[in-house]
Amino acid sequence: MKIRTLEYFVTLAESKSINEAAQKLYIAQPSLTKALHLLEEELNVQLFYRFSSGIFLTEAGKKILPEARQVVAYYYGWKSM
């Protein structure tokens, strides 16, 4: 798992739209979708429910989100030392 993938997950959870998150991250929507799919495979859990009206965190996604935010924050804290 890469730190960038966790950043994608956090941004996606906050955006609630794959297209909006992709724009914020300056990446193509298919790349974001693929990264999310690979993260879900790696963790063996579905993180989002996908609907035409947007995406919503599953219970597992809700549990992982604060921890993912913390890992990303730690990473950037370590980099600034």
N, C-alpha and C positions, 0 to 999 in steps of 0.2 A: 504494500500500500504506500502510495506517495502522498506527501503533504499537500500537493496540488489537488489530488483527488478529494481530500477532506475539505479543502477550500471550495471546491466545486459543490460538494454536498451541502455545506453551510450556506453558500450563496443561493443555491437552488431552494433550500428549505425556507430561506428568508424571502425569496422572490415569489414563490408559489406559481411560477410559470417558467417553463424550460426556455422559451424564447427570450424572456426578460433576463433570466440568469445568464444566458449565453451572451447577450449584449453587454451586460455588466462585466463579464469575464473576458470580453473581446475574443470569443471563440465561436466556431460554427455550432449550431444547434445539434447536428449529428455527432460531433465530437463530444459534446457534453452528455448526450444521451448514451453514447457508447461507454464513456467513463463511469457514468452512474450504473449502467448495467454490469460492468466489470466489478465495481465495488460491491454491488448486491450479490454477485456470484462469489466473490472472495469471502464475504461475510456470511454467505448462505442465508440471507434474509432479505425480504422485500422492505425497502425503505420508504417508498412512496406509493400511494394510490394514484393512478393516472386517469383523468377524465378530460373530456373535451373542454370543460370549463377551467381546467388547471390541474395542479398536482397537490396532494395533501400527504403529510407524513403519516405513516403507519405507526402503531404503538412502538414497534422496534425503532423506527426512525426518530420518534419523540424521545426515546431513551438515549439514543446515540448522539443526538444533536448537541446537548450541552457538553458532552465529553469530547466531541469533535471540535467544538469551539475552543475548549480548554487546550487541546493538543496543538491547534493552530496558534493560539496565543503563546503557549510555551515555546513553540518553535521560533516565532519571531522575537520573543524575549531573549532566547538563547543567541540568536543571530546578532542582536544589538549589544551583546556583552563585549 
